[in-house]
Amino acid sequence: MKSIILFLLLNTQLQTKTDSVWICTGRYSHAYHNTNTCKGLRNCKGMEIYVSLYDARNKYHRKPCNYCYN
Ligand SMILES: [Zn+2]
């Protein structure tokens, strides 16, 4: 029983990590990034924020970045 709980905890942590992406809040930005050092974020006119992949897609309507999702 203990090991099952541990596994669930571990799994949740992994998911939070892989399901979060970087986006720029600037009005001309339309992509999400898997790293904030991506060159697609260099021209960011707003703030760089770390959000869940779900929010990036559905709330901010972002597409995967051409540089970091190739
Ligand atoms: Zn990128």
N, CA, C, O and the ligand as a Tripos MOL2 file, in Angstrom:
@<TRIPOS>MOLECULE
protein
  281   279    71     0     0
PROTEIN
NO_CHARGES

@<TRIPOS>ATOM
      1 N           0.8300   -1.2090    0.0000 N.3       1 MET1
      2 CA          0.0000    0.0000    0.0000 C.3       1 MET1
      3 C           0.8630    1.2570    0.0000 C.2       1 MET1
      4 O           0.6010    2.2120   -0.7320 O.2       1 MET1
      5 N           1.8980    1.2340    0.8390 N.am      2 LYS2
      6 CA          2.7960    2.3860    0.9160 C.3       2 LYS2
      7 C           3.4530    2.6700   -0.4320 C.2       2 LYS2
      8 O           3.5890    3.8210   -0.8450 O.2       2 LYS2
      9 N           3.8530    1.6040   -1.1000 N.am      3 SER3
     10 CA          4.5620    1.7890   -2.3670 C.3       3 SER3
     11 C           3.6490    2.3750   -3.4370 C.2       3 SER3
     12 O           4.1080    3.1060   -4.3150 O.2       3 SER3
     13 N           2.3580    2.0550   -3.3650 N.am      4 ILE4
     14 CA          1.4050    2.6000   -4.3420 C.3       4 ILE4
     15 C           1.2810    4.1150   -4.1690 C.2       4 ILE4
     16 O           1.2700    4.8660   -5.1450 O.2       4 ILE4
     17 N           1.1890    4.5470   -2.9130 N.am      5 ILE5
     18 CA          1.0800    5.9820   -2.6200 C.3       5 ILE5
     19 C           2.3290    6.7120   -3.1120 C.2       5 ILE5
     20 O           2.2440    7.7770   -3.7240 O.2       5 ILE5
     21 N           3.4650    6.1280   -2.8360 N.am      6 LEU6
     22 CA          4.7370    6.7100   -3.2530 C.3       6 LEU6
     23 C           4.7810    6.8510   -4.7680 C.2       6 LEU6
     24 O           5.2170    7.8720   -5.2990 O.2       6 LEU6
     25 N           4.3260    5.8160   -5.4480 N.am      7 PHE7
     26 CA          4.3270    5.8440   -6.9060 C.3       7 PHE7
     27 C           3.4340    6.9690   -7.4370 C.2       7 PHE7
     28 O           3.7980    7.6720   -8.3790 O.2       7 PHE7
     29 N           2.2780    7.1250   -6.8270 N.am      8 LEU8
     30 CA          1.3450    8.1720   -7.2510 C.3       8 LEU8
     31 C           1.9500    9.5610   -7.0620 C.2       8 LEU8
     32 O           1.8220   10.4320   -7.9230 O.2       8 LEU8
     33 N           2.6020    9.7500   -5.9310 N.am      9 LEU9
     34 CA          3.2430   11.0290   -5.6420 C.3       9 LEU9
     35 C           4.3130   11.3390   -6.6810 C.2       9 LEU9
     36 O           4.3890   12.4480   -7.2120 O.2       9 LEU9
     37 N           5.1230   10.3500   -6.9540 N.am     10 LEU10
     38 CA          6.2180   10.4810   -7.9130 C.3      10 LEU10
     39 C           5.6680   10.7980   -9.2920 C.2      10 LEU10
     40 O           6.1880   11.6560  -10.0050 O.2      10 LEU10
     41 N           4.6200   10.1010   -9.6490 N.am     11 ASN11
     42 CA          3.9810   10.2740  -10.9470 C.3      11 ASN11
     43 C           3.4160   11.6880  -11.1130 C.2      11 ASN11
     44 O           3.5380   12.2940  -12.1780 O.2      11 ASN11
     45 N           2.8060   12.1950  -10.0620 N.am     12 THR12
     46 CA          2.2460   13.5460  -10.1080 C.3      12 THR12
     47 C           3.3480   14.5720  -10.3250 C.2      12 THR12
     48 O           3.1860   15.5080  -11.1090 O.2      12 THR12
     49 N           4.4570   14.3980   -9.6380 N.am     13 GLN13
     50 CA          5.5670   15.3340   -9.7680 C.3      13 GLN13
     51 C           6.1160   15.3310  -11.1870 C.2      13 GLN13
     52 O           6.4080   16.3840  -11.7540 O.2      13 GLN13
     53 N           6.2510   14.1500  -11.7490 N.am     14 LEU14
     54 CA          6.7650   14.0430  -13.1140 C.3      14 LEU14
     55 C           5.8210   14.7360  -14.0870 C.2      14 LEU14
     56 O           6.2610   15.4350  -15.0000 O.2      14 LEU14
     57 N           4.5290   14.5370  -13.8870 N.am     15 GLN15
     58 CA          3.5520   15.1310  -14.7880 C.3      15 GLN15
     59 C           3.5650   16.6520  -14.7080 C.2      15 GLN15
     60 O           3.4890   17.3330  -15.7310 O.2      15 GLN15
     61 N           3.6610   17.1800  -13.4970 N.am     16 THR16
     62 CA          3.6900   18.6380  -13.3530 C.3      16 THR16
     63 C           4.8840   19.1980  -14.0960 C.2      16 THR16
     64 O           4.8050   20.2510  -14.7280 O.2      16 THR16
     65 N           5.9840   18.4860  -14.0120 N.am     17 LYS17
     66 CA          7.2010   18.9500  -14.6470 C.3      17 LYS17
     67 C           7.0830   18.9430  -16.1740 C.2      17 LYS17
     68 O           7.3850   19.9420  -16.8280 O.2      17 LYS17
     69 N           6.6440   17.8190  -16.7360 N.am     18 THR18
     70 CA          6.6230   17.7070  -18.1910 C.3      18 THR18
     71 C           5.4380   18.4340  -18.8070 C.2      18 THR18
     72 O           5.4600   18.7490  -19.9970 O.2      18 THR18
     73 N           4.4010   18.7060  -18.0170 N.am     19 ASP19
     74 CA          3.2220   19.3410  -18.5890 C.3      19 ASP19
     75 C           3.2180   20.8600  -18.4460 C.2      19 ASP19
     76 O           2.1980   21.5050  -18.6910 O.2      19 ASP19
     77 N           4.3400   21.4270  -18.0560 N.am     20 SER20
     78 CA          4.4070   22.8790  -17.9400 C.3      20 SER20
     79 C           5.3320   23.4540  -18.9990 C.2      20 SER20
     80 O           6.3560   22.8560  -19.3300 O.2      20 SER20
     81 N           4.9780   24.5880  -19.5150 N.am     21 VAL21
     82 CA          5.7270   25.1900  -20.6150 C.3      21 VAL21
     83 C           5.9090   26.6880  -20.3630 C.2      21 VAL21
     84 O           5.2690   27.2640  -19.4830 O.2      21 VAL21
     85 N           6.7750   27.2970  -21.1360 N.am     22 TRP22
     86 CA          7.0260   28.7290  -21.0500 C.3      22 TRP22
     87 C           6.2710   29.4510  -22.1490 C.2      22 TRP22
     88 O           6.2750   29.0170  -23.3010 O.2      22 TRP22
     89 N           5.6350   30.5330  -21.8020 N.am     23 ILE23
     90 CA          5.0520   31.3670  -22.8460 C.3      23 ILE23
     91 C           5.4190   32.8230  -22.5900 C.2      23 ILE23
     92 O           5.7240   33.2160  -21.4640 O.2      23 ILE23
     93 N           5.3840   33.6120  -23.6570 N.am     24 CYS24
     94 CA          5.6010   35.0420  -23.5400 C.3      24 CYS24
     95 C           4.2420   35.7180  -23.5620 C.2      24 CYS24
     96 O           3.3870   35.3520  -24.3680 O.2      24 CYS24
     97 N           4.0250   36.6930  -22.6970 N.am     25 THR25
     98 CA          2.7100   37.3330  -22.6290 C.3      25 THR25
     99 C           2.5540   38.4710  -23.6390 C.2      25 THR25
    100 O           1.5020   39.1070  -23.6930 O.2      25 THR25
    101 N           3.5800   38.7300  -24.4320 N.am     26 GLY26
    102 CA          3.5020   39.7800  -25.4460 C.3      26 GLY26
    103 C           2.3850   39.5090  -26.4460 C.2      26 GLY26
    104 O           2.0340   38.3550  -26.6900 O.2      26 GLY26
    105 N           1.8300   40.5610  -27.0210 N.am     27 ARG27
    106 CA          0.6390   40.3920  -27.8640 C.3      27 ARG27
    107 C           0.9390   39.7020  -29.1860 C.2      27 ARG27
    108 O           0.0190   39.1780  -29.8140 O.2      27 ARG27
    109 N           2.1930   39.6800  -29.6340 N.am     28 TYR28
    110 CA          2.5080   39.0290  -30.9110 C.3      28 TYR28
    111 C           3.0160   37.6040  -30.7270 C.2      28 TYR28
    112 O           3.4010   36.9550  -31.6990 O.2      28 TYR28
    113 N           3.0190   37.1200  -29.5090 N.am     29 SER29
    114 CA          3.5060   35.7690  -29.2490 C.3      29 SER29
    115 C           2.3960   34.7540  -29.4650 C.2      29 SER29
    116 O           1.2490   34.9780  -29.0780 O.2      29 SER29
    117 N           2.7480   33.6440  -30.0830 N.am     30 HIS30
    118 CA          1.7230   32.6360  -30.3460 C.3      30 HIS30
    119 C           2.2200   31.2200  -30.1390 C.2      30 HIS30
    120 O           1.5770   30.2660  -30.5770 O.2      30 HIS30
    121 N           3.3700   31.0700  -29.4700 N.am     31 ALA31
    122 CA          3.9300   29.7370  -29.2730 C.3      31 ALA31
    123 C           4.2040   29.4620  -27.7910 C.2      31 ALA31
    124 O           4.3070   30.3830  -26.9810 O.2      31 ALA31
    125 N           4.3190   28.1710  -27.4590 N.am     32 TYR32
    126 CA          4.7950   27.8090  -26.1220 C.3      32 TYR32
    127 C           6.1150   27.0660  -26.2540 C.2      32 TYR32
    128 O           6.3810   26.4270  -27.2720 O.2      32 TYR32
    129 N           6.9350   27.1530  -25.2230 N.am     33 HIS33
    130 CA          8.3060   26.6540  -25.2690 C.3      33 HIS33
    131 C           8.5900   25.7010  -24.1290 C.2      33 HIS33
    132 O           8.0110   25.8280  -23.0500 O.2      33 HIS33
    133 N           9.4880   24.7360  -24.3620 N.am     34 ASN34
    134 CA          9.8280   23.8250  -23.2750 C.3      34 ASN34
    135 C          11.0150   24.3230  -22.4580 C.2      34 ASN34
    136 O          11.3780   23.7010  -21.4600 O.2      34 ASN34
    137 N          11.6170   25.4170  -22.8580 N.am     35 THR35
    138 CA         12.6810   26.0220  -22.0670 C.3      35 THR35
    139 C          12.6200   27.5370  -22.2040 C.2      35 THR35
    140 O          12.2490   28.0470  -23.2610 O.2      35 THR35
    141 N          12.9820   28.2680  -21.1380 N.am     36 ASN36
    142 CA         12.9260   29.7270  -21.2400 C.3      36 ASN36
    143 C          14.2160   30.2990  -21.8230 C.2      36 ASN36
    144 O          14.3760   31.5160  -21.9050 O.2      36 ASN36
    145 N          15.1370   29.4220  -22.2280 N.am     37 THR37
    146 CA         16.3440   29.8920  -22.9050 C.3      37 THR37
    147 C          16.1980   29.7640  -24.4230 C.2      37 THR37
    148 O          17.1400   30.0450  -25.1630 O.2      37 THR37
    149 N          15.0290   29.3440  -24.8820 N.am     38 CYS38
    150 CA         14.7710   29.2000  -26.3040 C.3      38 CYS38
    151 C          14.9370   30.5350  -27.0330 C.2      38 CYS38
    152 O          14.5900   31.5900  -26.5010 O.2      38 CYS38
    153 N          15.4720   30.4760  -28.2590 N.am     39 LYS39
    154 CA         15.6840   31.7490  -28.9660 C.3      39 LYS39
    155 C          14.3680   32.3510  -29.4410 C.2      39 LYS39
    156 O          14.3240   33.5320  -29.7850 O.2      39 LYS39
    157 N          13.3050   31.5690  -29.4650 N.am     40 GLY40
    158 CA         11.9940   32.1000  -29.8030 C.3      40 GLY40
    159 C          11.4510   33.0340  -28.7230 C.2      40 GLY40
    160 O          10.5030   33.7820  -28.9660 O.2      40 GLY40
    161 N          12.0430   32.9940  -27.5430 N.am     41 LEU41
    162 CA         11.6020   33.8560  -26.4390 C.3      41 LEU41
    163 C          12.4320   35.1300  -26.3330 C.2      41 LEU41
    164 O          12.1290   36.0050  -25.5220 O.2      41 LEU41
    165 N          13.4720   35.2370  -27.1480 N.am     42 ARG42
    166 CA         14.3850   36.3790  -27.0270 C.3      42 ARG42
    167 C          13.7220   37.6950  -27.3960 C.2      42 ARG42
    168 O          14.0490   38.7420  -26.8360 O.2      42 ARG42
    169 N          12.7830   37.6400  -28.3440 N.am     43 ASN43
    170 CA         12.1200   38.8730  -28.7710 C.3      43 ASN43
    171 C          10.8500   39.1520  -27.9800 C.2      43 ASN43
    172 O          10.0270   39.9760  -28.3780 O.2      43 ASN43
    173 N          10.6990   38.4670  -26.8700 N.am     44 CYS44
    174 CA          9.4910   38.6130  -26.0630 C.3      44 CYS44
    175 C           9.2810   40.0680  -25.6340 C.2      44 CYS44
    176 O          10.1680   40.6910  -25.0500 O.2      44 CYS44
    177 N           8.0890   40.5950  -25.9360 N.am     45 LYS45
    178 CA          7.7880   41.9910  -25.6130 C.3      45 LYS45
    179 C           7.0680   42.1120  -24.2720 C.2      45 LYS45
    180 O           6.8830   43.2120  -23.7510 O.2      45 LYS45
    181 N           6.6670   40.9770  -23.7270 N.am     46 GLY46
    182 CA          5.9570   41.0080  -22.4480 C.3      46 GLY46
    183 C           6.7440   40.2750  -21.3850 C.2      46 GLY46
    184 O           7.9650   40.4060  -21.3010 O.2      46 GLY46
    185 N           6.0340   39.4960  -20.5640 N.am     47 MET47
    186 CA          6.6890   38.7200  -19.5220 C.3      47 MET47
    187 C           6.7640   37.2680  -19.9310 C.2      47 MET47
    188 O           5.8980   36.7790  -20.6570 O.2      47 MET47
    189 N           7.8040   36.5640  -19.4690 N.am     48 GLU48
    190 CA          7.9000   35.1240  -19.6870 C.3      48 GLU48
    191 C           7.2950   34.4330  -18.4810 C.2      48 GLU48
    192 O           7.7590   34.6200  -17.3560 O.2      48 GLU48
    193 N           6.2630   33.6390  -18.7090 N.am     49 ILE49
    194 CA          5.6250   32.9690  -17.5800 C.3      49 ILE49
    195 C           5.5860   31.4640  -17.8060 C.2      49 ILE49
    196 O           5.5720   30.9870  -18.9410 O.2      49 ILE49
    197 N           5.5670   30.7240  -16.6870 N.am     50 TYR50
    198 CA          5.5740   29.2680  -16.6900 C.3      50 TYR50
    199 C           4.1580   28.7890  -16.4030 C.2      50 TYR50
    200 O           3.6520   28.9940  -15.3000 O.2      50 TYR50
    201 N           3.5160   28.1600  -17.3690 N.am     51 VAL51
    202 CA          2.1260   27.7290  -17.1960 C.3      51 VAL51
    203 C           1.9830   26.2560  -17.5690 C.2      51 VAL51
    204 O           2.8930   25.6700  -18.1550 O.2      51 VAL51
    205 N           0.8510   25.6640  -17.2310 N.am     52 SER52
    206 CA          0.6140   24.2730  -17.6050 C.3      52 SER52
    207 C           0.3780   24.1910  -19.1140 C.2      52 SER52
    208 O          -0.0960   25.1420  -19.7350 O.2      52 SER52
    209 N           0.7130   23.0560  -19.6780 N.am     53 LEU53
    210 CA          0.5270   22.8540  -21.1180 C.3      53 LEU53
    211 C          -0.9370   23.0490  -21.4990 C.2      53 LEU53
    212 O          -1.2510   23.5680  -22.5700 O.2      53 LEU53
    213 N          -1.8240   22.6230  -20.6030 N.am     54 TYR54
    214 CA         -3.2570   22.7690  -20.8570 C.3      54 TYR54
    215 C          -3.6350   24.2480  -21.0070 C.2      54 TYR54
    216 O          -4.3440   24.6230  -21.9410 O.2      54 TYR54
    217 N          -3.1620   25.0730  -20.0880 N.am     55 ASP55
    218 CA         -3.4470   26.5080  -20.1540 C.3      55 ASP55
    219 C          -2.8340   27.1370  -21.4000 C.2      55 ASP55
    220 O          -3.4590   27.9690  -22.0590 O.2      55 ASP55
    221 N          -1.6000   26.7300  -21.7170 N.am     56 ALA56
    222 CA         -0.9250   27.2910  -22.8920 C.3      56 ALA56
    223 C          -1.7580   27.0440  -24.1530 C.2      56 ALA56
    224 O          -1.8540   27.9090  -25.0230 O.2      56 ALA56
    225 N          -2.3540   25.8600  -24.2380 N.am     57 ARG57
    226 CA         -3.1260   25.5120  -25.4290 C.3      57 ARG57
    227 C          -4.5260   26.1110  -25.4170 C.2      57 ARG57
    228 O          -4.9710   26.6920  -26.4070 O.2      57 ARG57
    229 N          -5.2170   25.9640  -24.2880 N.am     58 ASN58
    230 CA         -6.6410   26.3000  -24.2620 C.3      58 ASN58
    231 C          -6.9430   27.7210  -23.7890 C.2      58 ASN58
    232 O          -7.8980   28.3450  -24.2510 O.2      58 ASN58
    233 N          -6.1320   28.2250  -22.8730 N.am     59 LYS59
    234 CA         -6.3870   29.5600  -22.3330 C.3      59 LYS59
    235 C          -5.6640   30.6160  -23.1690 C.2      59 LYS59
    236 O          -6.2090   31.6820  -23.4550 O.2      59 LYS59
    237 N          -4.4100   30.2960  -23.5600 N.am     60 TYR60
    238 CA         -3.6130   31.2760  -24.3010 C.3      60 TYR60
    239 C          -3.5530   30.9830  -25.7980 C.2      60 TYR60
    240 O          -2.9940   31.7690  -26.5630 O.2      60 TYR60
    241 N          -4.1280   29.8500  -26.2200 N.am     61 HIS61
    242 CA         -4.1940   29.4500  -27.6270 C.3      61 HIS61
    243 C          -2.8270   29.4350  -28.3090 C.2      61 HIS61
    244 O          -2.6570   29.9860  -29.3960 O.2      61 HIS61
    245 N          -1.8690   28.8020  -27.6630 N.am     62 ARG62
    246 CA         -0.5130   28.7440  -28.2020 C.3      62 ARG62
    247 C          -0.2690   27.4610  -28.9670 C.2      62 ARG62
    248 O          -0.9000   26.4330  -28.7200 O.2      62 ARG62
    249 N           0.6790   27.5460  -29.9190 N.am     63 LYS63
    250 CA          1.1060   26.3810  -30.6920 C.3      63 LYS63
    251 C           2.5310   26.0340  -30.2720 C.2      63 LYS63
    252 O           3.2530   26.8910  -29.7610 O.2      63 LYS63
    253 N           2.9450   24.7660  -30.4880 N.am     64 PRO64
    254 CA          4.3240   24.4090  -30.1260 C.3      64 PRO64
    255 C           5.3290   25.2660  -30.9060 C.2      64 PRO64
    256 O           5.1400   25.5290  -32.0930 O.2      64 PRO64
    257 N           6.3820   25.6910  -30.2340 N.am     65 CYS65
    258 CA          7.4160   26.5120  -30.8460 C.3      65 CYS65
    259 C           8.1840   25.7300  -31.9120 C.2      65 CYS65
    260 O           8.4370   24.5380  -31.7390 O.2      65 CYS65
    261 N           8.5520   26.3820  -32.9990 N.am     66 ASN66
    262 CA          9.2910   25.7160  -34.0740 C.3      66 ASN66
    263 C          10.7130   25.3650  -33.6750 C.2      66 ASN66
    264 O          11.2890   24.4170  -34.2090 O.2      66 ASN66
    265 N          11.2870   26.1140  -32.7440 N.am     67 TYR67
    266 CA         12.6670   25.8730  -32.3330 C.3      67 TYR67
    267 C          12.7620   24.7320  -31.3420 C.2      67 TYR67
    268 O          13.5690   23.8230  -31.5360 O.2      67 TYR67
    269 N          11.9540   24.7490  -30.2730 N.am     68 CYS68
    270 CA         12.1340   23.7140  -29.2470 C.3      68 CYS68
    271 C          11.2400   22.5020  -29.4210 C.2      68 CYS68
    272 O          11.4150   21.5380  -28.6760 O.2      68 CYS68
    273 N          10.3140   22.4800  -30.3310 N.am     69 TYR69
    274 CA          9.5230   21.2610  -30.5750 C.3      69 TYR69
    275 C           9.7240   20.7530  -31.9920 C.2      69 TYR69
    276 O           8.7720   20.6690  -32.7670 O.2      69 TYR69
    277 N          10.9430   20.4200  -32.3260 N.am     70 ASN70
    278 CA         11.2250   19.9030  -33.6560 C.3      70 ASN70
    279 C          11.5600   18.4310  -33.6360 C.2      70 ASN70
    280 O          11.8230   17.8430  -34.6860 O.2      70 ASN70
    281 ZN         10.8320   27.6850  -28.2310 Zn       71 ZN71
@<TRIPOS>BOND
     1     1     2 1
     2     2     3 1
     3     3     4 2
     4     3     5 am
     5     5     6 1
     6     6     7 1
     7     7     8 2
     8     7     9 am
     9     9    10 1
    10    10    11 1
    11    11    12 2
    12    11    13 am
    13    13    14 1
    14    14    15 1
    15    15    16 2
    16    15    17 am
    17    17    18 1
    18    18    19 1
    19    19    20 2
    20    19    21 am
    21    21    22 1
    22    22    23 1
    23    23    24 2
    24    23    25 am
    25    25    26 1
    26    26    27 1
    27    27    28 2
    28    27    29 am
    29    29    30 1
    30    30    31 1
    31    31    32 2
    32    31    33 am
    33    33    34 1
    34    34    35 1
    35    35    36 2
    36    35    37 am
    37    37    38 1
    38    38    39 1
    39    39    40 2
    40    39    41 am
    41    41    42 1
    42    42    43 1
    43    43    44 2
    44    43    45 am
    45    45    46 1
    46    46    47 1
    47    47    48 2
    48    47    49 am
    49    49    50 1
    50    50    51 1
    51    51    52 2
    52    51    53 am
    53    53    54 1
    54    54    55 1
    55    55    56 2
    56    55    57 am
    57    57    58 1
    58    58    59 1
    59    59    60 2
    60    59    61 am
    61    61    62 1
    62    62    63 1
    63    63    64 2
    64    63    65 am
    65    65    66 1
    66    66    67 1
    67    67    68 2
    68    67    69 am
    69    69    70 1
    70    70    71 1
    71    71    72 2
    72    71    73 am
    73    73    74 1
    74    74    75 1
    75    75    76 2
    76    75    77 am
    77    77    78 1
    78    78    79 1
    79    79    80 2
    80    79    81 am
    81    81    82 1
    82    82    83 1
    83    83    84 2
    84    83    85 am
    85    85    86 1
    86    86    87 1
    87    87    88 2
    88    87    89 am
    89    89    90 1
    90    90    91 1
    91    91    92 2
    92    91    93 am
    93    93    94 1
    94    94    95 1
    95    95    96 2
    96    95    97 am
    97    97    98 1
    98    98    99 1
    99    99   100 2
   100    99   101 am
   101   101   102 1
   102   102   103 1
   103   103   104 2
   104   103   105 am
   105   105   106 1
   106   106   107 1
   107   107   108 2
   108   107   109 am
   109   109   110 1
   110   110   111 1
   111   111   112 2
   112   111   113 am
   113   113   114 1
   114   114   115 1
   115   115   116 2
   116   115   117 am
   117   117   118 1
   118   118   119 1
   119   119   120 2
   120   119   121 am
   121   121   122 1
   122   122   123 1
   123   123   124 2
   124   123   125 am
   125   125   126 1
   126   126   127 1
   127   127   128 2
   128   127   129 am
   129   129   130 1
   130   130   131 1
   131   131   132 2
   132   131   133 am
   133   133   134 1
   134   134   135 1
   135   135   136 2
   136   135   137 am
   137   137   138 1
   138   138   139 1
   139   139   140 2
   140   139   141 am
   141   141   142 1
   142   142   143 1
   143   143   144 2
   144   143   145 am
   145   145   146 1
   146   146   147 1
   147   147   148 2
   148   147   149 am
   149   149   150 1
   150   150   151 1
   151   151   152 2
   152   151   153 am
   153   153   154 1
   154   154   155 1
   155   155   156 2
   156   155   157 am
   157   157   158 1
   158   158   159 1
   159   159   160 2
   160   159   161 am
   161   161   162 1
   162   162   163 1
   163   163   164 2
   164   163   165 am
   165   165   166 1
   166   166   167 1
   167   167   168 2
   168   167   169 am
   169   169   170 1
   170   170   171 1
   171   171   172 2
   172   171   173 am
   173   173   174 1
   174   174   175 1
   175   175   176 2
   176   175   177 am
   177   177   178 1
   178   178   179 1
   179   179   180 2
   180   179   181 am
   181   181   182 1
   182   182   183 1
   183   183   184 2
   184   183   185 am
   185   185   186 1
   186   186   187 1
   187   187   188 2
   188   187   189 am
   189   189   190 1
   190   190   191 1
   191   191   192 2
   192   191   193 am
   193   193   194 1
   194   194   195 1
   195   195   196 2
   196   195   197 am
   197   197   198 1
   198   198   199 1
   199   199   200 2
   200   199   201 am
   201   201   202 1
   202   202   203 1
   203   203   204 2
   204   203   205 am
   205   205   206 1
   206   206   207 1
   207   207   208 2
   208   207   209 am
   209   209   210 1
   210   210   211 1
   211   211   212 2
   212   211   213 am
   213   213   214 1
   214   214   215 1
   215   215   216 2
   216   215   217 am
   217   217   218 1
   218   218   219 1
   219   219   220 2
   220   219   221 am
   221   221   222 1
   222   222   223 1
   223   223   224 2
   224   223   225 am
   225   225   226 1
   226   226   227 1
   227   227   228 2
   228   227   229 am
   229   229   230 1
   230   230   231 1
   231   231   232 2
   232   231   233 am
   233   233   234 1
   234   234   235 1
   235   235   236 2
   236   235   237 am
   237   237   238 1
   238   238   239 1
   239   239   240 2
   240   239   241 am
   241   241   242 1
   242   242   243 1
   243   243   244 2
   244   243   245 am
   245   245   246 1
   246   246   247 1
   247   247   248 2
   248   247   249 am
   249   249   250 1
   250   250   251 1
   251   251   252 2
   252   251   253 am
   253   253   254 1
   254   254   255 1
   255   255   256 2
   256   255   257 am
   257   257   258 1
   258   258   259 1
   259   259   260 2
   260   259   261 am
   261   261   262 1
   262   262   263 1
   263   263   264 2
   264   263   265 am
   265   265   266 1
   266   266   267 1
   267   267   268 2
   268   267   269 am
   269   269   270 1
   270   270   271 1
   271   271   272 2
   272   271   273 am
   273   273   274 1
   274   274   275 1
   275   275   276 2
   276   275   277 am
   277   277   278 1
   278   278   279 1
   279   279   280 2
@<TRIPOS>SUBSTRUCTURE
     1 MET1         2 RESIDUE 1 A MET
     2 LYS2         6 RESIDUE 1 A LYS
     3 SER3        10 RESIDUE 1 A SER
     4 ILE4        14 RESIDUE 1 A ILE
     5 ILE5        18 RESIDUE 1 A ILE
     6 LEU6        22 RESIDUE 1 A LEU
     7 PHE7        26 RESIDUE 1 A PHE
     8 LEU8        30 RESIDUE 1 A LEU
     9 LEU9        34 RESIDUE 1 A LEU
    10 LEU10       38 RESIDUE 1 A LEU
    11 ASN11       42 RESIDUE 1 A ASN
    12 THR12       46 RESIDUE 1 A THR
    13 GLN13       50 RESIDUE 1 A GLN
    14 LEU14       54 RESIDUE 1 A LEU
    15 GLN15       58 RESIDUE 1 A GLN
    16 THR16       62 RESIDUE 1 A THR
    17 LYS17       66 RESIDUE 1 A LYS
    18 THR18       70 RESIDUE 1 A THR
    19 ASP19       74 RESIDUE 1 A ASP
    20 SER20       78 RESIDUE 1 A SER
    21 VAL21       82 RESIDUE 1 A VAL
    22 TRP22       86 RESIDUE 1 A TRP
    23 ILE23       90 RESIDUE 1 A ILE
    24 CYS24       94 RESIDUE 1 A CYS
    25 THR25       98 RESIDUE 1 A THR
    26 GLY26      102 RESIDUE 1 A GLY
    27 ARG27      106 RESIDUE 1 A ARG
    28 TYR28      110 RESIDUE 1 A TYR
    29 SER29      114 RESIDUE 1 A SER
    30 HIS30      118 RESIDUE 1 A HIS
    31 ALA31      122 RESIDUE 1 A ALA
    32 TYR32      126 RESIDUE 1 A TYR
    33 HIS33      130 RESIDUE 1 A HIS
    34 ASN34      134 RESIDUE 1 A ASN
    35 THR35      138 RESIDUE 1 A THR
    36 ASN36      142 RESIDUE 1 A ASN
    37 THR37      146 RESIDUE 1 A THR
    38 CYS38      150 RESIDUE 1 A CYS
    39 LYS39      154 RESIDUE 1 A LYS
    40 GLY40      158 RESIDUE 1 A GLY
    41 LEU41      162 RESIDUE 1 A LEU
    42 ARG42      166 RESIDUE 1 A ARG
    43 ASN43      170 RESIDUE 1 A ASN
    44 CYS44      174 RESIDUE 1 A CYS
    45 LYS45      178 RESIDUE 1 A LYS
    46 GLY46      182 RESIDUE 1 A GLY
    47 MET47      186 RESIDUE 1 A MET
    48 GLU48      190 RESIDUE 1 A GLU
    49 ILE49      194 RESIDUE 1 A ILE
    50 TYR50      198 RESIDUE 1 A TYR
    51 VAL51      202 RESIDUE 1 A VAL
    52 SER52      206 RESIDUE 1 A SER
    53 LEU53      210 RESIDUE 1 A LEU
    54 TYR54      214 RESIDUE 1 A TYR
    55 ASP55      218 RESIDUE 1 A ASP
    56 ALA56      222 RESIDUE 1 A ALA
    57 ARG57      226 RESIDUE 1 A ARG
    58 ASN58      230 RESIDUE 1 A ASN
    59 LYS59      234 RESIDUE 1 A LYS
    60 TYR60      238 RESIDUE 1 A TYR
    61 HIS61      242 RESIDUE 1 A HIS
    62 ARG62      246 RESIDUE 1 A ARG
    63 LYS63      250 RESIDUE 1 A LYS
    64 PRO64      254 RESIDUE 1 A PRO
    65 CYS65      258 RESIDUE 1 A CYS
    66 ASN66      262 RESIDUE 1 A ASN
    67 TYR67      266 RESIDUE 1 A TYR
    68 CYS68      270 RESIDUE 1 A CYS
    69 TYR69      274 RESIDUE 1 A TYR
    70 ASN70      278 RESIDUE 1 A ASN
    71 ZN71       281 GROUP 0 **** ****
